[in-house]
Amino acid sequence: MSITSLKEEIQSQVNTRYSPSEIKESKGHIYCVEPWDEGEDGFVAVVPAPMVEEFNYTFPTEAEAWAWLVTARELHPDGKNWEIDANSKEKCAESLFDLLADVCINDDEEIDENYLHFDKGTDRTEIWHWLEFEFNVSIAKLEGLA
């Protein structure tokens, strides 16, 4: 999986809108990442029940699993009906921040390639603000400064 092509991959899979009853019945479901079965390497991206057919996958790294989940949640028209596991938000933010560190930026502080649901050319500060708001963390903490 390429982080730069996540948006295109996920957008090609967003085919289903969920009924109000499906959303209501699964309201307590959450997004989370869990280790794959014992003895197996990898991580499972766990999605709310209505999304399982389209978005439940395994990944070689925890960061890739979080990137997939967060991008699917942001891009799917019904994705924000469910929360990211509260006990995992900080780990998720750290994983996404670490992935962002590998994305080149230009002289104007804009990313030089797509990152999650953000397009090439997005100001890095916009992504930082999104991380802080979405995950209730500070960039200083993610950078190890606080």
NORFENTA-V688328 format. One record per residue. N is the residue number from 0. RES is the residue in three letters. D_CENTER is the distance of its C-alpha to the mean C-alpha in Angstrom with 1 decimal. Layout:
N,RES,D_CENTER / N,RES,D_CENTER
This chain:
0,MET,13.4 / 1,SER,13.3 / 2,ILE,10.4 / 3,THR,12.8 / 4,SER,13.2 / 5,LEU,9.7 / 6,LYS,10.5 / 7,GLU,14.0 / 8,GLU,13.2 / 9,ILE,11.1 / 10,GLN,13.6 / 11,SER,16.4 / 12,GLN,15.3 / 13,VAL,15.0 / 14,ASN,18.6 / 15,THR,18.9 / 16,ARG,19.4 / 17,TYR,19.9 / 18,SER,23.1 / 19,PRO,23.6 / 20,SER,25.0 / 21,GLU,22.1 / 22,ILE,19.8 / 23,LYS,22.5 / 24,GLU,23.1 / 25,SER,19.5 / 26,LYS,19.0 / 27,GLY,18.9 / 28,HIS,16.1 / 29,ILE,12.8 / 30,TYR,9.3 / 31,CYS,9.9 / 32,VAL,10.3 / 33,GLU,14.0 / 34,PRO,16.4 / 35,TRP,18.0 / 36,ASP,21.6 / 37,GLU,24.1 / 38,GLY,25.6 / 39,GLU,22.7 / 40,ASP,20.2 / 41,GLY,16.5 / 42,PHE,13.7 / 43,VAL,13.0 / 44,ALA,9.8 / 45,VAL,11.5 / 46,VAL,11.1 / 47,PRO,13.8 / 48,ALA,17.1 / 49,PRO,17.4 / 50,MET,14.3 / 51,VAL,15.5 / 52,GLU,17.6 / 53,GLU,15.0 / 54,PHE,11.7 / 55,ASN,12.9 / 56,TYR,13.0 / 57,THR,13.8 / 58,PHE,12.8 / 59,PRO,15.2 / 60,THR,13.1 / 61,GLU,10.9 / 62,ALA,8.8 / 63,GLU,8.4 / 64,ALA,7.6 / 65,TRP,4.7 / 66,ALA,3.7 / 67,TRP,5.0 / 68,LEU,4.1 / 69,VAL,1.8 / 70,THR,4.3 / 71,ALA,6.7 / 72,ARG,6.8 / 73,GLU,7.6 / 74,LEU,9.9 / 75,HIS,11.6 / 76,PRO,14.7 / 77,ASP,14.6 / 78,GLY,11.0 / 79,LYS,11.7 / 80,ASN,14.6 / 81,TRP,12.9 / 82,GLU,11.5 / 83,ILE,9.2 / 84,ASP,12.0 / 85,ALA,14.0 / 86,ASN,15.2 / 87,SER,11.9 / 88,LYS,10.5 / 89,GLU,12.4 / 90,LYS,11.5 / 91,CYS,7.7 / 92,ALA,8.9 / 93,GLU,11.4 / 94,SER,9.4 / 95,LEU,7.4 / 96,PHE,11.0 / 97,ASP,12.6 / 98,LEU,11.0 / 99,LEU,12.0 / 100,ALA,15.4 / 101,ASP,15.9 / 102,VAL,15.6 / 103,CYS,19.1 / 104,ILE,20.3 / 105,ASN,23.5 / 106,ASP,26.4 / 107,ASP,25.1 / 108,GLU,21.9 / 109,GLU,19.8 / 110,ILE,17.3 / 111,ASP,19.2 / 112,GLU,16.5 / 113,ASN,13.4 / 114,TYR,10.2 / 115,LEU,6.9 / 116,HIS,8.5 / 117,PHE,11.3 / 118,ASP,14.6 / 119,LYS,16.9 / 120,GLY,19.2 / 121,THR,16.9 / 122,ASP,18.4 / 123,ARG,16.6 / 124,THR,17.8 / 125,GLU,15.9 / 126,ILE,12.6 / 127,TRP,14.1 / 128,HIS,15.2 / 129,TRP,11.8 / 130,LEU,10.5 / 131,GLU,13.8 / 132,PHE,13.9 / 133,GLU,10.6 / 134,PHE,10.9 / 135,ASN,14.7 / 136,VAL,15.2 / 137,SER,17.4 / 138,ILE,17.0 / 139,ALA,20.3 / 140,LYS,19.2 / 141,LEU,16.2 / 142,GLU,18.9 / 143,GLY,21.3 / 144,LEU,23.7 / 145,ALA,23.8
